[in-house]
């Protein structure tokens, strides 16, 4: 049978004080209880740890050798529970988030600020990646949560809606489409178009909607970054379509936007979690902030 933590505490207290009476005060046990704990410990380890004299208890050579080991074990035990308590009380820890670029730049900075103010010792790691990468990171446990569109055919993931976004037509200042209060999707086919990354969820939505209205975009070029799309439109190279949230991450000088209609598309965004990786206390706290400050 392995020694108990209580037995180790008693052994260390007696070894340091060499007195049952003083050890009794240190560990808040009666002297008979201390004697029993020492006897059981010696039975467990197979020999005497103390040489009992008329005046005090002296460590045997085996006891002397075991004392630093026992102290280290107790310190490790205490530190382990302190670390665990810190994590449950959100005093320490780490949360990794995978988010769509529009959410990483449009929603998350404010949430990060609030989270850091509330839990300054928790480290946040943010990956702004595409939807499929988000799903994979959450699925594999490389991200504690994702901020993205609803995953398709992903029974191992859950999705909680948090907010809705919409698509807008982005045009250089002075463009004819800006004379309208709204722009129909079919009108986009009339002008040179600056596309966003073909693998992004936004681009997949745009291509699907244009197909549904029976029109093809006149794509001048594709850009991987939303900020690049904005600057190309501002330079007068063409028009584009972006999520409205994306305007928090691009310079708006030289561009304006109008809501897209016929059809009006609402883009659902939210929190993605794994069914197989329970959230930590820190991750749960971050989710609560996201829900209340979207």
C-alpha positions in Angstrom: 0.0 0.0 0.0 1.3 3.5 -0.9 1.8 6.1 1.8 -0.9 8.7 2.1 -0.4 12.5 1.8 -1.4 12.8 5.5 1.3 10.3 6.5 3.9 12.3 4.5 2.8 15.5 6.2 3.1 13.9 9.6 6.6 12.5 8.7 7.9 15.9 7.6 6.5 17.7 10.6 8.0 15.2 13.0 11.3 15.2 11.1 11.6 18.9 11.3 10.5 19.3 14.9 11.8 16.0 16.3 8.9 16.3 18.7 5.4 14.7 18.6 4.0 17.6 20.7 5.3 20.3 18.3 4.4 18.3 15.2 0.9 17.9 16.7 0.5 21.7 16.6 1.9 22.0 13.1 -0.4 19.4 11.4 -3.4 19.9 13.8 -3.5 16.2 14.9 -3.4 14.6 18.3 -0.2 13.0 19.4 -1.8 9.5 19.3 -3.0 10.1 15.7 0.6 11.2 14.8 2.0 8.1 16.3 -0.4 5.9 14.4 0.3 7.7 11.1 4.1 7.2 11.6 3.6 3.6 12.4 1.5 3.0 9.3 4.0 4.9 7.1 6.9 2.8 8.4 4.8 -0.4 7.8 4.2 0.8 4.2 7.9 1.6 3.5 9.1 -1.6 5.2 11.3 -0.2 8.0 11.9 2.4 10.7 12.3 6.0 9.8 12.8 7.3 13.3 15.0 6.1 16.2 13.0 6.7 19.3 15.0 7.9 22.3 13.8 9.0 25.7 14.1 12.7 24.8 13.3 13.1 21.1 12.8 11.3 17.8 15.9 11.0 15.6 15.8 10.1 11.9 17.4 6.8 10.9 19.7 6.9 7.9 16.8 5.7 5.8 14.7 8.5 7.3 17.4 11.1 6.5 17.4 9.9 2.9 13.6 9.9 2.6 13.1 13.4 4.1 14.0 15.5 1.0 12.0 13.1 -1.2 8.9 13.6 1.1 9.3 17.4 1.1 9.5 17.4 -2.7 6.4 15.2 -3.0 4.5 17.4 -0.7 5.6 20.5 -2.6 4.6 18.9 -5.9 1.2 17.9 -4.5 0.5 21.4 -3.2 1.7 23.1 -6.4 -0.5 20.7 -8.5 -3.6 21.7 -6.6 -2.7 25.4 -6.6 -2.3 25.2 -10.4 -5.6 23.4 -10.7 -7.3 25.9 -8.5 -5.8 28.8 -10.5 -7.2 27.3 -13.7 -10.7 26.8 -12.2 -10.7 30.3 -10.8 -9.4 31.6 -14.1 -6.3 33.0 -12.6 -4.0 31.2 -15.0 -4.4 29.3 -18.2 -4.5 29.5 -22.0 -7.3 29.7 -24.6 -6.7 29.1 -28.3 -9.3 30.5 -30.7 -9.6 29.9 -34.4 -11.7 32.6 -36.2 -12.7 33.8 -39.6 -10.7 36.9 -40.5 -13.8 39.0 -40.5 -14.6 37.9 -37.0 -11.0 38.0 -35.8 -10.8 41.7 -36.8 -14.4 42.8 -36.5 -15.6 41.2 -33.3 -12.7 39.7 -31.4 -10.5 42.8 -30.5 -13.2 44.2 -28.2 -13.7 40.8 -26.6 -10.0 40.3 -26.1 -9.8 43.6 -24.3 -12.6 42.8 -22.0 -11.3 39.3 -21.4 -7.8 40.5 -20.6 -9.2 43.1 -18.2 -11.2 40.4 -16.3 -8.5 37.6 -16.5 -5.1 39.2 -17.0 -3.1 36.1 -16.4 -4.9 33.9 -19.0 -3.0 33.8 -22.3 -5.1 34.1 -25.5 -3.9 32.8 -28.8 -5.8 33.8 -32.0 -5.6 32.1 -35.4 -7.4 33.9 -38.2 -8.0 31.2 -40.8 -10.6 29.9 -43.2 -13.7 28.0 -42.2 -12.5 24.5 -43.0 -9.3 25.1 -41.1 -11.3 26.3 -38.1 -13.3 23.1 -38.1 -10.2 21.0 -38.3 -8.4 22.9 -35.5 -11.4 22.5 -33.1 -11.9 18.9 -34.1 -8.3 18.0 -33.4 -8.2 20.0 -30.1 -5.7 22.5 -31.4 -8.3 25.3 -30.8 -10.5 25.5 -27.8 -13.3 27.1 -29.8 -14.0 28.4 -33.3 -15.7 31.6 -34.5 -17.2 30.8 -37.9 -20.1 29.9 -40.1 -22.1 26.7 -39.3 -20.0 23.7 -40.2 -21.6 21.3 -42.7 -21.6 17.5 -42.2 -19.8 17.8 -38.9 -21.5 15.6 -36.3 -18.5 15.9 -34.1 -18.9 19.7 -33.8 -21.5 21.9 -32.3 -22.5 25.4 -33.5 -24.1 28.1 -31.4 -25.4 31.2 -33.3 -24.1 34.4 -31.9 -24.8 37.1 -34.5 -25.8 37.7 -38.1 -23.9 39.5 -40.8 -24.9 40.5 -44.3 -23.1 41.1 -47.6 -22.6 44.5 -49.1 -21.5 45.8 -52.5 -18.2 47.6 -52.2 -17.6 50.4 -54.8 -15.1 53.2 -55.3 -16.4 56.6 -54.4 -18.4 58.1 -57.3 -19.4 54.7 -58.8 -22.8 54.6 -60.5 -24.1 51.9 -58.1 -23.7 54.3 -55.2 -26.6 56.4 -56.4 -28.8 53.6 -55.3 -29.8 52.8 -51.7 -29.4 49.1 -52.3 -27.8 47.0 -55.0 -29.3 43.8 -56.6 -26.9 40.9 -56.9 -27.6 40.6 -60.6 -26.2 44.2 -61.1 -22.8 43.0 -60.0 -22.2 41.3 -63.3 -22.1 44.6 -65.2 -18.8 45.8 -63.7 -15.2 44.4 -63.3 -15.1 42.5 -60.0 -12.4 42.0 -57.4 -12.8 38.6 -55.9 -11.9 37.4 -52.4 -10.0 34.1 -51.7 -11.8 31.3 -53.6 -11.5 28.9 -50.6 -13.2 31.4 -48.2 -16.8 30.8 -47.0 -17.7 34.3 -48.2 -16.5 33.6 -51.8 -18.4 30.3 -51.8 -21.5 32.2 -50.8 -21.0 34.8 -53.5 -20.5 32.2 -56.2 -23.5 30.3 -55.1 -25.8 33.4 -55.0 -24.6 34.6 -58.4 -25.4 31.2 -59.9 -28.9 31.3 -58.3 -29.6 34.7 -60.0 -28.3 33.4 -63.3 -25.3 35.8 -63.7 -21.6 35.5 -63.9 -19.1 37.9 -62.3 -16.5 39.6 -64.6 -13.6 38.8 -62.3 -10.6 41.0 -62.9 -8.5 39.3 -60.2 -8.7 37.5 -56.8 -7.0 38.7 -53.7 -6.4 36.6 -50.5 -6.8 39.4 -48.0 -9.9 41.5 -47.5 -7.7 44.6 -46.9 -6.2 44.1 -50.4 -9.6 43.9 -51.9 -10.6 47.2 -50.3 -7.5 48.9 -51.6 -8.0 47.6 -55.1 -11.6 48.8 -55.2 -10.5 52.2 -53.8 -8.0 52.4 -56.7 -10.9 52.1 -59.2 -10.0 48.6 -60.5 -13.5 47.2 -59.9 -16.2 46.5 -57.4 -16.5 43.7 -54.8 -18.7 42.0 -52.3 -17.6 41.7 -48.6 -19.3 40.8 -45.3 -20.3 44.1 -43.6 -18.3 43.1 -40.5 -15.1 43.3 -42.6 -15.2 47.1 -42.7 -13.7 47.1 -39.2 -10.5 45.6 -40.7 -10.0 47.7 -43.8 -9.3 51.4 -44.5 -12.6 52.9 -45.7 -11.0 55.8 -47.6 -12.0 55.9 -51.2 -14.7 53.2 -50.9 -18.4 53.1 -50.0 -20.8 50.2 -49.7 -24.5 49.5 -50.2 -26.7 46.6 -48.9 -27.1 43.7 -51.4 -30.7 42.6 -52.1 -32.7 40.3 -54.4 -31.9 38.1 -52.5 -31.2 39.5 -49.1 -28.7 37.1 -47.5 -28.2 36.8 -43.7 -25.0 35.1 -42.8 -25.1 33.3 -39.5 -21.9 33.4 -37.4 -21.2 31.7 -34.0 -19.2 29.5 -31.7 -18.0 26.1 -32.8 -17.0 23.6 -30.2 -15.9 19.9 -30.3 -18.3 17.3 -28.8 -15.2 15.3 -27.7 -13.2 18.0 -26.0 -15.0 19.6 -23.0 -14.2 23.3 -22.6 -11.9 24.5 -19.8 -13.1 27.1 -17.3 -11.1 29.8 -19.2 -12.7 28.8 -22.5 -16.2 28.9 -21.0 -15.5 32.3 -19.6 -14.5 33.6 -23.0 -17.6 32.1 -24.6 -19.7 34.0 -22.1 -18.1 37.2 -23.1 -18.5 36.5 -26.8 -22.3 35.8 -26.2 -22.8 39.1 -24.4 -20.6 41.5 -26.4 -21.1 40.5 -30.0 
